[in-house]
Amino acid sequence: MIPSLSGPGRQPAPRIERDVLSTRLDSEEDPSERSSAVAPEPAEGTPSSLAAPEQLAALSSRLTELEKAAGQLPELLSRLSDLEAAVGQTFSALRREGGIPPFPPRALQIRVVGSYVPLFHESAFSICDDLDALLSGVGRSLGDFKRILDWGCGCGRMTRAFRTRLPSTQLHATDIDPEAIDWLSRNYRQFAEYRLALTIRRPPTPTACSTSSSG
């Protein structure tokens, strides 16, 4: 409150002096009161300063989820590749054989051809075509032979194709891989007779077809 400048024996202060004094007293008011009086209210829909840490936390959580998903991408791509291989092999078997005997495990297929791919099964029929093309040069074909030995049969890729192409041919198969021969003996018994050859490096082999010439 501005004190009175008038009183007994005193003359009222000139107007200019009163204005200067009023301005000086206004400047001595509590700054917090003055700022609170003039601070604008936040507009509706405008995030307050307290929302910023919450937004940063949400963003950090989202980035963590994205990093986790990115870490799983190689595994998902690998599973997709395996699925593509399995589907490709299944379609080939349906088309070629009208049935689906089990395919060799992934590890055995990789041991034979170096990868797990859709054309594992189909490639054996391409090899049969190549063999027939070679035999045609001497006037023969795979179908001319009563017995065939699949030397180094692996997990039975060619043995299975031979049986599909040559249903009445007597097939024998041998390999030095005990795991492959064990799997074949349990799953591909209908295709051929199998023998494990641990020490044999070249024919003749102790198989039935080695006792007589193929013809």
SVG drawing of the C-alpha trace seen along z (x, -y; Angstrom):
<svg xmlns="http://www.w3.org/2000/svg" viewBox="-8 -23 48 138">
<polyline fill="none" stroke="black" stroke-width="0.4" points="0.0,0.0 1.4,-3.4 1.8,-5.7 0.1,-9.1 2.4,-11.8 0.1,-14.5 -0.2,-15.6 0.0,-18.6 2.7,-21.0 3.3,-19.0 2.3,-19.6 1.0,-16.8 3.9,-15.4 3.8,-16.4 2.1,-13.9 5.4,-12.9 6.9,-12.0 3.9,-9.9 4.1,-8.0 7.9,-7.2 7.3,-6.0 4.4,-3.8 6.6,-2.3 9.4,-1.6 7.0,0.1 5.6,2.3 9.1,3.4 9.7,4.6 6.7,7.0 7.4,10.8 8.6,12.0 6.9,15.4 3.5,13.7 4.0,11.6 5.1,14.7 2.2,16.7 -0.2,14.0 1.0,13.7 1.9,17.4 -0.4,18.7 -2.4,21.9 -1.2,24.8 -3.3,25.3 -5.7,28.2 -4.0,31.3 -0.5,30.0 1.7,32.5 3.0,31.2 6.7,31.3 6.0,34.2 5.0,36.4 8.5,36.2 10.1,38.8 7.2,41.2 7.5,40.8 11.3,41.5 10.6,44.6 8.1,45.8 10.4,45.2 13.3,47.0 11.0,50.0 10.0,50.0 13.6,49.9 14.4,52.8 11.6,54.8 12.9,54.0 16.4,55.1 15.1,58.4 13.1,59.0 16.2,58.2 18.2,60.7 15.6,63.4 15.7,62.7 18.6,65.1 16.8,68.0 13.5,67.2 15.2,67.0 16.9,70.4 13.6,71.9 12.1,70.5 14.9,72.0 14.4,75.4 10.7,75.2 11.3,74.4 13.6,77.4 11.1,79.7 8.2,78.5 10.3,78.8 11.3,82.3 7.7,83.3 6.3,82.0 9.0,83.9 8.2,87.1 4.5,86.7 5.1,86.1 7.6,88.9 6.4,91.6 2.8,91.0 3.8,91.4 6.0,89.9 8.5,92.2 10.5,90.2 13.3,88.0 16.7,88.3 17.3,86.0 18.7,82.6 22.2,83.5 22.5,86.5 21.5,84.5 24.0,81.8 26.7,84.6 25.9,85.8 25.4,82.6 26.7,79.9 23.4,78.1 19.7,78.6 17.9,77.6 14.6,78.2 16.2,80.0 17.9,82.7 15.4,85.4 14.9,84.1 18.6,83.9 18.9,87.7 16.6,88.0 18.7,85.6 21.7,87.8 19.8,90.8 19.2,88.9 22.9,88.2 23.8,91.8 21.3,92.9 22.8,90.3 26.3,91.8 25.1,95.4 23.4,94.5 26.8,94.0 27.4,97.7 23.8,98.7 22.7,99.3 20.5,97.8 19.9,98.2 17.0,100.4 19.2,103.0 20.8,104.0 19.3,106.6 21.4,105.6 22.8,102.2 25.2,101.4 24.9,97.8 28.5,97.4 28.8,94.7 25.1,94.5 25.2,91.9 21.6,91.4 20.0,93.1 19.4,90.2 20.3,92.2 19.0,95.5 15.6,94.0 15.7,92.6 16.9,95.9 14.0,97.7 11.5,95.3 13.0,95.5 13.8,99.2 11.1,101.0 12.2,104.5 16.0,104.0 17.7,105.6 19.4,102.8 22.3,103.0 23.8,100.0 26.9,99.6 28.6,96.8 31.3,96.2 28.9,94.0 27.3,96.1 24.7,93.5 23.5,93.3 23.4,97.1 21.5,97.5 18.9,94.9 18.5,96.5 18.1,99.9 15.3,98.6 13.5,96.3 14.4,97.4 14.2,101.2 11.8,101.4 14.3,99.7 17.5,101.9 19.7,104.1 22.3,102.1 25.7,103.0 28.1,101.0 31.6,101.0 34.1,99.7 37.3,100.9 36.4,101.4 37.8,98.6 37.0,100.0 35.0,102.9 34.6,105.8 32.4,105.6 30.9,108.4 27.4,107.9 25.2,110.3 25.6,108.4 29.4,108.6 29.2,112.4 28.0,112.1 28.2,109.5 25.3,107.2 23.5,107.8"/>
</svg>
